[in-house]
């Protein structure tokens, strides 16, 4: 038998998964086992919820009495250091299954009675704002017990970042973490990617095209929240590839009150048929702005690049063009000129390469920055696949980062350079009147008395 046809034994196999219940149980057991076995991964996942550093122990299907009934959370995590103990119950959903309010409220009651610290939920639901829970529960039940949520996408991103970029000290533990990553990436694991824009996508999309959408229409809020969830997924996906934490950009007010962000998206969707958001990638020249025009059917990604603070206008343009030598010629470049109202001179990159002066505008005015953008057709389907809205946004973000953003380095002034004796002598020879300014032989209080 040819060795190429042999299947390598896997620590966490995907074969034999029969139904949603088995899928959920296996995903829970695999995750919690690796959480306790790989200390770096366990720490990376638990510290964000307030757990201290310590020994991580995990359990599955722990029964508790709640009044007359017995409730069985999917798992339990306990972090111990000396006399300090942090404990969280865990509830897991896989596939398209969603978290259930009554179930979560029962577990919150159990956690309160047992003196536990938190309830952690894991599912494929991605809330529009980090820290927000996808399931509404009675707020009174979270006064003494914290409620946290992780999407499977976030779990996978954390695992990849830890193994491939941050590192795992023990080679055997690194292999174990790699087996979890392989399992979660398999389609049968139930750890799905962002798959659907929701049931309201099609009617809202069509109403925008027809010019009949109102901000009070049913489903507009859902589409706005799904768009923000898509941006979060795009951030996690890109961060997993880059080995760094990529995050959506929100104001302090929006973080404190996510409803403000939803209201703003609903207003622009109903008013101009557009959705917009931003993604922040560490060590880049600026935030990536993602604009979707549902009426025009276009996805546009852009970044603001600060122009050099010295040199002629064409010199500043050439500085940018040199860095975009590998970018598509359909990239659009706009100059932002000092004291100019409205849009600045704009051309496609192919024109700017041939004629840098085409976007310098009034040469008496200073170019402050450039807006570099790239557009591509928008998909319309609600689910993943060919012609999908989700895929068109993800492809646009990845392509723009790879072709444009990662190529650009922020401008920095060259450090001042000391003149050599030869250069000073040449200046003095050409301009004798400047000798006194360049060379001083006057006596100073700082001179040594012997001299």
Phi, psi and omega per residue, in radians:
X1 nan 2.383 3.138
X2 -1.241 2.346 -3.089
X3 -1.124 -0.450 -3.117
X4 -1.090 -0.385 -3.105
X5 -1.609 -0.039 3.141
X6 -1.353 2.500 3.115
X7 -1.744 2.177 -3.130
X8 -1.202 2.422 3.115
X9 -1.156 2.366 -3.112
X10 -1.955 2.492 3.114
X11 -1.147 -0.685 -3.136
X12 -2.121 1.570 -3.067
X13 -1.301 2.626 3.060
X14 -1.679 -0.152 3.116
X15 -1.281 2.622 3.089
X16 1.475 0.158 3.095
X17 -1.407 1.959 -3.112
X18 -2.018 1.695 3.064
X19 1.571 2.941 -3.054
X20 -1.142 -0.621 -3.094
X21 -1.155 -0.767 3.104
X22 -1.154 -0.677 3.115
X23 -1.076 -0.763 -3.137
X24 -1.160 -0.768 -3.118
X25 -1.130 -0.713 -3.106
X26 -1.217 -0.711 3.123
X27 -1.107 -0.719 3.125
X28 -1.097 -0.873 -3.101
X29 -1.095 -0.747 -3.132
X30 -1.091 -0.835 -3.107
X31 -1.104 -0.864 -3.066
X32 -1.173 -0.620 3.109
X33 -1.116 -0.771 3.141
X34 -1.222 -0.553 3.115
X35 -1.040 -0.688 -3.135
X36 -1.480 -0.441 -3.080
X37 -1.438 -0.587 -3.091
X38 -1.891 1.757 -2.968
X39 -1.092 -0.641 -3.128
X40 -1.140 -0.706 3.118
X41 -1.190 -0.739 3.111
X42 -1.042 -0.729 3.125
X43 -1.186 -0.738 -3.116
X44 -1.075 -0.610 -3.067
X45 -1.491 -0.587 -3.044
X46 -1.563 -0.492 -3.047
X47 -1.155 -0.476 -3.127
X48 -1.203 -0.215 3.120
X49 -1.864 0.213 3.056
X50 1.691 0.072 3.123
X51 -1.320 2.474 3.100
X52 -1.402 2.910 3.056
X53 -1.216 2.452 3.140
X54 2.986 -2.925 3.129
X55 -1.399 2.212 -3.116
X56 -1.703 2.168 3.033
X57 -2.099 2.462 -3.083
X58 -2.313 2.630 -3.117
X59 -2.454 2.700 3.081
X60 -2.086 2.604 3.042
X61 0.847 1.054 3.124
X62 -1.560 2.112 -3.101
X63 -1.448 2.519 3.081
X64 -2.404 2.593 3.043
X65 -1.542 2.268 3.063
X66 -2.285 1.690 -3.040
X67 1.160 -2.155 -3.120
X68 -1.581 -0.145 -3.056
X69 -1.937 2.823 3.035
X70 -1.882 2.207 3.106
X71 -1.978 2.536 -3.058
X72 -2.270 1.641 3.032
X73 -1.073 2.732 -3.119
X74 -1.149 -0.508 -3.111
X75 -2.884 3.102 3.119
X76 -2.591 2.385 3.098
X77 -2.046 2.325 3.112
X78 -2.301 2.209 3.116
X79 -1.978 2.128 -3.040
X80 -2.111 2.344 3.023
X81 -2.533 1.854 -3.065
X82 1.103 -2.197 3.134
X83 -1.580 -0.081 -3.119
X84 -1.501 2.309 3.131
X85 -2.360 2.219 3.041
X86 -1.981 2.220 -3.058
X87 -2.254 2.384 3.089
X88 -2.365 2.348 2.959
X89 -1.374 2.681 -3.087
X90 -2.247 2.277 3.037
X91 -2.124 2.254 -3.000
X92 -2.160 2.426 2.974
X93 -2.269 2.523 3.096
X94 -2.157 2.987 3.135
X95 1.052 -2.430 -3.129
X96 -1.569 0.046 -3.117
X97 -1.182 2.398 -3.120
X98 -1.904 2.721 3.105
X99 -1.176 2.572 -3.063
X100 -1.941 2.262 -3.056
X101 -1.011 -0.871 -3.077
X102 -1.075 -0.668 3.126
X103 -1.109 -0.791 -3.127
X104 -1.149 -0.685 -3.140
X105 -1.164 -0.607 3.051
X106 -1.103 -0.747 -3.131
X107 -1.199 -0.580 3.067
X108 -1.143 -0.678 3.088
X109 -1.118 -0.743 3.112
X110 -1.081 -0.802 -3.121
X111 -1.061 -0.681 3.131
X112 -1.155 -0.783 -3.128
X113 -1.135 -0.610 -3.098
X114 -1.515 -0.118 -3.126
X115 1.327 0.442 3.118
X116 -1.382 2.851 -3.036
X117 -1.557 -0.604 -2.957
X118 -2.718 2.854 2.923
X119 -2.111 2.152 -3.140
X120 -1.910 2.190 3.076
X121 -1.911 2.544 3.126
X122 -2.336 2.188 3.107
X123 -2.755 -3.101 3.097
X124 -1.520 0.058 3.094
X125 -1.322 2.268 3.129
X126 -2.004 1.865 3.129
X127 -1.154 2.657 -3.083
X128 -1.153 -0.443 -3.109
X129 -2.218 2.351 3.116
X130 -1.030 2.375 -3.126
X131 1.600 -0.264 3.110
X132 -1.513 2.463 3.137
X133 -1.630 2.437 -3.097
X134 -1.278 -0.235 -3.093
X135 -2.025 2.296 3.118
X136 -1.414 2.246 3.081
X137 -2.273 2.893 3.095
X138 -1.099 2.070 -3.076
X139 -1.072 -0.457 3.141
X140 -1.113 -0.471 -3.113
X141 -1.364 -0.192 -3.137
X142 -1.847 0.213 3.125
X143 -1.246 -0.616 -3.109
X144 -1.941 -0.202 3.124
X145 -2.230 2.172 -3.133
X146 -1.327 2.491 3.100
X147 -1.996 2.058 -3.102
X148 -2.105 2.749 3.127
X149 -2.422 2.473 2.991
X150 -2.236 2.389 2.946
X151 -1.495 2.696 3.090
X152 -1.066 -0.543 3.082
X153 -1.077 -0.707 3.127
X154 -1.214 -0.659 3.076
X155 -1.070 -0.806 -3.141
X156 -1.124 -0.728 3.124
X157 -1.084 -0.736 3.116
X158 -1.096 -0.731 -3.141
X159 -1.114 -0.769 -3.137
X160 -1.151 -0.770 3.131
X161 -1.052 -0.730 -3.115
X162 -1.183 -0.766 -3.079
X163 -1.315 -0.820 -2.982
X164 -1.527 -0.425 -2.998
X165 -2.149 -0.810 -3.128
X166 -1.438 -0.608 3.032
X167 1.764 2.625 3.035
X168 -2.197 2.148 -3.002
X169 -1.107 -0.761 -3.076
X170 -1.535 2.161 -3.109
X171 -1.037 -0.656 3.135
X172 -1.165 -0.704 3.104
X173 -1.169 -0.632 3.094
X174 -1.090 -0.704 3.113
X175 -1.133 -0.723 3.118
X176 -1.061 -0.770 3.119
X177 -1.112 -0.654 3.082
X178 -1.088 -0.617 3.096
X179 -1.160 -0.658 3.070
X180 -1.114 -0.751 3.126
X181 -1.051 -0.787 3.114
X182 -1.025 -0.731 -3.117
X183 -1.142 -0.855 -3.085
X184 -1.149 -0.495 3.133
X185 -1.367 -0.218 -3.130
X186 -1.354 2.400 -3.101
X187 -1.015 -0.477 -3.081
X188 -1.453 -0.109 -3.114
X189 -1.233 -0.429 -3.080
X190 1.541 -0.026 3.076
X191 -1.543 1.410 -2.996
X192 -1.373 2.754 2.992
X193 -1.426 -3.086 3.088
X194 -1.227 1.958 -2.914
X195 -1.905 -0.373 -2.901
X196 -2.609 2.454 3.079
X197 -1.518 -0.004 3.072
X198 1.669 2.850 -3.060
X199 -1.157 -0.403 -3.093
X200 -1.478 -0.140 -3.039
X201 -1.040 -0.880 -3.047
X202 -1.117 -0.899 3.129
X203 -1.088 -0.643 3.113
X204 -1.198 -0.770 3.110
X205 -1.001 -0.801 -3.121
X206 -1.180 -0.655 3.117
X207 -1.140 -0.649 3.084
X208 -1.096 -0.792 -3.138
X209 -1.091 -0.636 -3.120
X210 -1.456 -0.124 -3.135
X211 1.275 0.446 -3.086
X212 -1.977 0.048 -3.072
X213 -1.291 2.354 3.027
X214 -2.066 2.632 -3.085
X215 -1.101 -0.357 -3.125
X216 -1.573 -0.051 -3.100
X217 -1.140 2.621 3.125
X218 -1.128 2.359 3.040
X219 1.623 -0.191 -3.117
X220 -1.151 -0.749 3.101
X221 -1.045 -0.716 -3.119
X222 -1.092 -0.762 3.140
X223 -1.129 -0.714 3.114
X224 -1.063 -0.789 3.139
X225 -1.174 -0.641 3.114
X226 -1.173 -0.590 3.093
X227 -1.137 -0.765 3.094
X228 -1.129 -0.649 3.076
X229 -1.111 -0.651 3.087
X230 -1.112 -0.695 3.090
X231 -1.122 -0.667 3.084
X232 -1.126 -0.726 3.118
X233 -1.141 -0.743 3.101
X234 -1.052 -0.672 3.116
X235 -1.126 -0.814 3.134
X236 -1.107 -0.716 -3.127
X237 -1.141 -0.795 3.131
X238 -1.177 -0.710 3.117
X239 -1.077 -0.625 3.111
X240 -1.127 -0.628 3.127
X241 -1.306 -0.639 -3.050
X242 -1.538 -0.327 -3.099
X243 1.342 0.569 3.120
X244 -2.569 2.950 -3.100
X245 -1.559 1.928 3.106
X246 -1.803 2.307 -3.029
X247 -2.349 2.585 2.980
X248 -1.147 2.613 -3.122
X249 -1.684 2.132 3.091
X250 -2.340 2.609 3.093
X251 -1.307 2.889 3.103
X252 -1.052 -0.678 -3.140
X253 -1.143 -0.703 3.139
X254 -1.189 -0.627 3.090
X255 -1.166 -0.675 -3.139
X256 -1.282 -0.582 -3.120
X257 -2.403 1.566 -3.102
X258 -1.005 -0.380 3.141
X259 -1.094 -0.516 3.121
X260 -1.128 -0.710 3.104
X261 -1.118 -0.764 3.127
X262 -1.078 -0.750 3.139
X263 -1.076 -0.695 3.140
X264 -1.158 -0.733 3.119
X265 -1.146 -0.742 3.128
X266 -1.065 -0.721 -3.127
X267 -1.097 -0.786 -3.129
X268 -1.263 -0.575 3.124
X269 -1.153 -0.763 3.129
X270 -1.313 -0.585 -3.080
X271 -1.411 -0.838 -3.059
X272 -2.132 -0.016 3.140
X273 1.264 0.495 -3.087
X274 -2.169 2.702 3.001
X275 -2.245 2.475 -3.067
X276 -2.547 2.572 3.078
X277 -2.805 3.090 -3.103
X278 -2.404 2.629 3.133
X279 -2.180 2.338 -3.139
X280 -1.886 2.141 3.128
X281 -2.017 2.136 -3.079
X282 -0.969 2.527 3.021
X283 1.156 0.391 3.058
X284 -1.860 2.965 -3.044
X285 -1.227 -0.357 -3.126
X286 -3.111 3.002 3.108
X287 -1.232 2.520 3.070
X288 -1.534 2.059 3.118
X289 -1.605 2.271 3.127
X290 -1.977 2.010 3.125
X291 -2.021 2.286 3.101
X292 -2.076 2.145 3.103
X293 -1.867 1.799 -3.081
X294 -1.244 -0.451 3.120
X295 -1.298 -0.754 3.141
X296 -1.471 -0.288 -3.118
X297 1.205 0.793 -3.053
X298 -2.342 2.426 2.988
X299 -1.901 2.211 -3.129
X300 -2.163 2.255 3.026
X301 -1.950 2.431 -3.099
X302 -2.536 2.821 3.089
X303 -2.540 2.472 3.095
X304 -1.638 2.191 -3.095
X305 -2.047 2.118 3.113
X306 -1.183 2.288 -3.115
X307 -1.361 2.749 3.031
X308 -0.978 2.614 -3.084
X309 -1.649 0.124 3.114
X310 -2.500 2.816 3.137
X311 1.736 2.842 3.110
X312 -1.242 2.860 -3.141
X313 -0.958 -0.784 -3.128
X314 -1.159 -0.549 3.093
X315 -1.126 -0.698 3.130
X316 -1.186 -0.682 3.100
X317 -1.141 -0.782 -3.139
X318 -1.089 -0.590 3.082
X319 -1.004 -0.741 3.122
X320 -1.257 -0.793 -3.079
X321 -1.047 -0.673 3.137
X322 -1.047 -0.612 -3.116
X323 -1.377 -0.271 -3.119
X324 -1.842 0.476 -3.070
X325 -1.123 -0.436 3.130
X326 -1.744 0.045 -3.084
X327 -1.406 2.686 3.101
X328 -1.055 2.568 -3.118
X329 -1.236 -0.193 3.110
X330 -1.483 -0.008 3.036
X331 -1.071 2.417 -3.132
X332 -1.808 2.341 -3.119
X333 -2.131 2.210 3.104
X334 -2.113 2.334 3.077
X335 -1.574 2.312 3.048
X336 -1.776 1.913 -3.001
X337 -1.786 2.493 -3.094
X338 -0.998 2.364 3.057
X339 1.099 0.364 3.117
X340 -1.784 2.286 3.113
X341 -1.564 2.559 3.118
X342 1.325 -2.935 -3.106
X343 -1.224 2.567 3.094
X344 -1.554 3.137 3.110
X345 -1.054 2.337 -3.037
X346 -2.318 2.412 3.066
X347 -2.596 2.799 3.007
X348 -1.254 2.703 -3.058
X349 -1.038 -0.607 -3.141
X350 -1.079 -0.592 3.099
X351 -1.310 -0.720 -3.119
X352 -1.125 -0.638 3.109
X353 -1.065 -0.713 -3.118
X354 -1.377 -0.661 -3.065
X355 -2.349 1.489 3.141
X356 -0.985 -0.534 -3.114
X357 -1.200 -0.162 -3.099
X358 -1.159 -0.309 3.130
X359 -2.158 0.308 3.129
X360 -1.450 -0.366 3.131
X361 1.113 -2.486 3.097
X362 -1.236 1.911 -3.059
X363 -1.139 -0.204 3.102
X364 -1.374 -0.239 -3.136
X365 -1.831 2.648 -3.050
X366 -1.505 2.379 3.011
X367 -1.413 2.061 -3.095
X368 -1.534 -0.674 -3.106
X369 -2.786 3.009 3.063
X370 -2.185 2.501 2.946
X371 -1.866 2.072 -3.133
X372 -1.887 2.227 -3.060
X373 -2.469 2.758 3.130
X374 -2.491 2.255 -3.114
X375 -1.998 2.655 3.038
X376 -2.626 2.795 -3.095
X377 -1.052 2.529 3.134
X378 -1.623 2.337 3.002
X379 -1.287 2.788 -3.063
X380 -2.062 -0.327 -3.070
X381 -1.266 2.610 -3.071
X382 -1.369 -0.503 -3.079
X383 -1.763 2.910 3.127
X384 -1.143 2.727 3.110
X385 2.178 -3.032 -3.109
X386 -1.058 2.307 -3.135
X387 1.344 0.252 -3.095
X388 -1.483 2.488 3.076
X389 -1.098 -0.756 -3.108
X390 -1.039 -0.865 -3.110
X391 -1.118 -0.630 -3.129
X392 -1.148 -0.641 3.109
X393 -1.241 -0.792 -3.140
X394 -1.087 -0.755 3.128
X395 -1.108 -0.696 -3.130
X396 -1.115 -0.758 -3.133
X397 -1.129 -0.830 -3.120
X398 -1.108 -0.770 -3.112
X399 -1.143 -0.721 -3.111
X400 -1.174 -0.705 3.109
X401 -1.133 -0.814 -3.079
X402 -1.184 -0.711 -3.056
X403 -1.498 -0.444 -3.011
X404 -2.144 -1.134 -2.921
X405 -1.060 -0.817 -3.072
X406 -1.229 -0.189 3.133
X407 -1.505 -0.299 -2.990
X408 -1.736 2.234 3.018
X409 -1.868 2.419 -3.140
X410 -1.084 2.510 3.130
X411 -1.245 2.486 2.995
X412 -2.459 2.485 -3.113
X413 -1.202 2.540 3.076
X414 -1.210 2.461 3.141
X415 -1.138 2.564 3.113
X416 -1.057 2.480 -3.037
X417 -1.934 2.354 3.067
X418 -1.206 2.394 3.067
X419 -1.386 2.451 3.077
X420 -1.379 2.859 3.097
X421 -1.025 -0.649 -3.138
X422 -1.122 -0.763 3.139
X423 -1.125 -0.707 3.129
X424 -1.121 -0.747 3.129
X425 -1.068 -0.693 3.135
X426 -1.137 -0.723 3.121
X427 -1.114 -0.739 -3.133
X428 -1.112 -0.702 -3.134
X429 -1.128 -0.677 -3.113
X430 -1.392 -0.597 -3.095
X431 -2.317 1.411 -3.088
X432 -0.975 -0.511 -3.086
X433 -1.178 -0.317 -3.118
X434 -1.563 -0.019 -3.061
X435 -1.012 -0.764 -3.092
X436 -1.128 -0.530 -3.131
X437 -1.327 -0.475 -3.072
X438 -1.668 -0.586 -3.081
X439 -2.200 2.118 -3.129
X440 -2.021 2.230 3.080
X441 -2.028 0.217 3.139
X442 -1.208 2.594 -3.132
X443 -1.215 2.395 3.138
X444 -2.130 2.670 3.097
X445 -1.155 -0.278 -3.128
X446 -1.560 -0.085 -3.124
X447 -1.254 2.590 3.050
X448 -1.174 2.370 -3.092
X449 -1.053 -0.510 3.140
X450 -1.150 -0.377 -3.129
X451 -1.766 nan nan
